[in-house]
Amino acid sequence: MIPLHDDNPTRIKPVFTVAFIAACIAVFFWQLSLGPQLQRAIYSFGLIPALLFDIQQPPPEIAVIPTWTTVFTSMFLHGGWMHLIGNMLYLWIFGNNIEDAMGHKRFIVFYLLCGIAAALAQAIPDPQSVIPMVGASGAISGILGAYLLLYPNARVLVAIPLGFILHTTRLPAVWVLGLWFVFQLVNSALSGDQQGGVAWGAHIGGFVAGMLLIPVFKYRHVKMFAPKRRRY
């Protein structure tokens, strides 16, 4: 299922949702400008577990920034157009409601904490990995987990590929996000100890972090498991 839109209105402008999207797009165009130096940038600013946990020392040519800061810089790098577009689509659809539920400043902290939790969830099980991890999907997964608890009854317009045809329908968010999370669990189990590819562990860790953090970060007046909201 490809989410296209939700019917969940907001009261404030999603300033930092848009800012994170703009930052990721700007960094991606910077990546494209690097040409042959792109791989070096990925290894310099992506999160490499073996370097993060000081199991190995970074070669001088990629030791551009302190290793611990790659937990943050890796959130703004992407591995390709589809990686970027998919992440930004989810952030655009679901991020505005989470920013609305906690305010701008809390949203920044929430987003980064979910990204950190996602990175650790991927890195800790395989601390000797030297494969760089990049992408905003861990932090965005936290937004999805928070959305599931806050607005399970919101309706989400999704596109379902049926051969060469895209069928659109509206489904409750609990189904869209619940199935998304099950998909991550299944693929994580099937991937086993395979190196590279999609960071399923980061998706799961970010999602769980979002669910755990949202009761702390949301405004007091925002209720959990809210009924369907009407547009103003």
Legacy VTK file of the C-alpha trace (Angstrom):
# vtk DataFile Version 3.0
C-alpha trace
ASCII
DATASET POLYDATA
POINTS 232 float
0.000 0.000 0.000
1.200 3.472 -0.888
-0.239 6.234 1.344
-1.321 9.326 -0.562
-3.188 11.507 1.931
-4.917 11.454 5.299
-8.090 13.236 6.406
-6.643 14.340 9.739
-6.672 18.173 10.038
-4.041 20.183 11.905
-4.131 23.475 13.808
-0.563 24.700 13.294
1.714 24.928 10.290
4.095 21.943 10.130
7.165 24.144 10.054
9.710 21.520 11.035
8.080 18.688 9.118
8.642 20.810 6.021
12.104 21.810 7.266
13.200 18.174 7.664
11.858 17.372 4.189
13.670 20.360 2.704
16.903 19.422 4.477
16.785 15.838 3.202
16.102 17.005 -0.356
18.904 19.582 -0.202
21.371 17.001 1.114
20.339 14.551 -1.603
21.041 17.084 -4.348
24.386 17.717 -2.666
25.016 13.967 -2.856
24.223 13.990 -6.577
26.741 16.778 -7.098
29.579 14.703 -5.650
29.955 12.331 -8.582
32.719 9.784 -7.892
33.135 11.128 -4.342
29.618 10.033 -3.344
30.695 6.722 -1.842
33.290 8.470 0.287
30.599 10.853 1.596
28.320 7.931 2.448
31.101 6.305 4.475
32.036 9.630 6.085
28.547 10.741 7.137
26.638 7.444 7.256
26.435 5.482 10.495
28.871 2.540 10.579
28.307 0.374 13.696
31.912 -0.845 13.971
33.114 2.762 14.070
30.330 3.980 16.325
31.172 1.354 18.960
34.922 1.906 18.535
35.501 -1.667 17.380
37.423 -0.307 14.412
39.081 3.028 13.782
37.944 5.054 10.769
40.449 5.413 7.925
41.805 8.971 7.681
40.023 9.624 4.374
36.559 9.230 5.962
37.311 10.618 9.429
35.632 13.928 8.593
33.485 14.358 11.709
33.371 12.740 15.171
31.969 9.230 14.785
29.106 9.776 17.229
27.727 12.628 15.120
27.011 10.221 12.259
23.964 9.122 14.266
22.511 12.485 13.220
24.088 13.094 9.814
23.008 9.663 8.571
19.349 10.691 9.010
19.664 13.196 6.176
21.423 11.001 3.604
19.585 8.708 1.184
20.617 5.891 -1.092
18.627 6.874 -4.183
15.597 8.641 -5.591
13.076 5.996 -4.509
14.567 5.866 -1.015
14.195 9.641 -0.715
10.723 9.897 -2.275
9.297 7.072 -0.161
10.601 8.533 3.080
9.518 12.091 2.285
6.036 10.897 1.295
5.494 9.238 4.680
6.974 12.223 6.518
4.732 14.661 4.624
1.531 12.675 5.248
2.012 11.753 8.899
4.560 14.206 10.273
2.303 17.276 10.316
-0.161 15.675 12.735
2.575 14.631 15.147
4.100 18.105 15.065
0.602 19.465 15.677
0.181 17.158 18.682
3.330 18.305 20.492
4.433 21.645 19.059
7.476 22.614 17.043
10.259 22.371 19.629
9.169 19.045 21.075
8.766 17.680 17.582
12.429 18.344 16.785
13.564 16.468 19.904
11.052 13.660 19.314
12.174 13.208 15.707
15.855 13.056 16.601
15.314 10.707 19.553
13.356 8.309 17.349
16.170 8.457 14.811
18.750 7.677 17.498
16.683 4.767 18.832
16.270 3.416 15.301
19.999 3.647 14.613
20.868 1.809 17.818
18.226 -0.855 17.160
19.947 -1.579 13.857
23.529 -1.251 15.074
23.490 -3.059 18.421
22.572 -6.527 17.071
25.521 -6.350 14.640
28.100 -4.003 16.185
30.923 -5.239 13.941
29.153 -4.255 10.724
31.092 -1.904 8.451
28.128 -1.185 6.183
27.023 2.467 6.425
23.404 3.087 7.377
21.662 6.102 5.846
18.133 7.446 5.614
15.401 9.200 7.550
13.208 6.104 7.754
14.123 5.319 11.362
12.992 8.717 12.614
9.941 8.611 10.343
9.077 5.184 11.726
8.837 6.855 15.138
6.304 9.269 13.676
4.293 6.320 12.346
4.293 4.638 15.757
3.109 7.843 17.410
0.415 8.365 14.775
-0.897 4.848 15.302
-1.494 5.534 18.997
-2.874 9.042 18.585
-5.030 8.740 15.460
-5.848 5.092 14.738
-9.259 6.067 13.376
-8.035 8.667 10.880
-8.723 7.660 7.292
-5.771 7.298 4.948
-6.093 7.322 1.186
-3.858 4.553 -0.151
-2.973 3.250 -3.587
-2.860 -0.531 -3.955
-1.018 -1.881 -7.027
-3.120 -4.498 -8.825
-0.982 -5.529 -11.755
-0.634 -2.432 -13.931
-3.528 -0.676 -12.180
-3.399 1.407 -9.011
-6.577 0.966 -6.988
-7.241 3.711 -4.431
-9.252 3.335 -1.260
-9.520 4.865 2.209
-8.532 2.753 5.194
-8.264 3.444 8.925
-4.745 4.415 9.968
-4.641 1.451 12.350
-4.804 -0.873 9.340
-2.335 1.049 7.191
0.282 1.496 9.902
-0.398 -1.818 11.611
0.168 -3.702 8.364
3.251 -1.583 7.688
4.728 -2.626 11.039
3.897 -6.301 10.474
5.624 -6.031 7.095
8.769 -4.766 8.819
8.689 -7.608 11.360
8.231 -10.266 8.675
10.995 -8.908 6.482
13.326 -8.563 9.462
12.741 -12.215 10.326
13.213 -13.341 6.720
16.371 -11.295 6.156
18.123 -13.001 9.070
21.806 -12.110 9.232
22.004 -10.745 5.697
24.276 -7.726 5.338
23.172 -4.565 3.562
19.815 -3.790 2.020
16.941 -2.334 4.013
17.518 -1.562 7.701
14.457 -3.423 8.973
15.717 -3.281 12.562
15.888 0.514 12.392
12.284 0.673 11.189
11.116 -1.526 14.047
13.199 0.286 16.653
12.038 3.704 15.493
8.386 2.636 15.450
8.541 1.241 18.997
10.409 4.341 20.193
7.691 6.564 18.764
5.006 4.596 20.587
6.908 4.812 23.871
7.770 8.505 23.566
4.482 9.957 22.347
2.733 9.890 25.781
5.593 12.029 27.115
5.905 14.462 24.221
2.279 15.138 23.267
0.328 18.034 24.723
-1.772 17.068 27.730
-5.008 17.935 25.966
-4.220 15.587 23.066
-5.921 12.269 23.742
-4.604 8.860 22.850
-6.678 6.742 20.445
-8.608 9.811 19.313
-11.830 9.351 17.336
-12.005 10.555 13.752
-11.546 14.355 13.632
-13.561 16.690 11.444
-12.123 19.378 9.251
-12.760 22.936 10.298
LINES 1 233
232 0 1 2 3 4 5 6 7 8 9 10 11 12 13 14 15 16 17 18 19 20 21 22 23 24 25 26 27 28 29 30 31 32 33 34 35 36 37 38 39 40 41 42 43 44 45 46 47 48 49 50 51 52 53 54 55 56 57 58 59 60 61 62 63 64 65 66 67 68 69 70 71 72 73 74 75 76 77 78 79 80 81 82 83 84 85 86 87 88 89 90 91 92 93 94 95 96 97 98 99 100 101 102 103 104 105 106 107 108 109 110 111 112 113 114 115 116 117 118 119 120 121 122 123 124 125 126 127 128 129 130 131 132 133 134 135 136 137 138 139 140 141 142 143 144 145 146 147 148 149 150 151 152 153 154 155 156 157 158 159 160 161 162 163 164 165 166 167 168 169 170 171 172 173 174 175 176 177 178 179 180 181 182 183 184 185 186 187 188 189 190 191 192 193 194 195 196 197 198 199 200 201 202 203 204 205 206 207 208 209 210 211 212 213 214 215 216 217 218 219 220 221 222 223 224 225 226 227 228 229 230 231
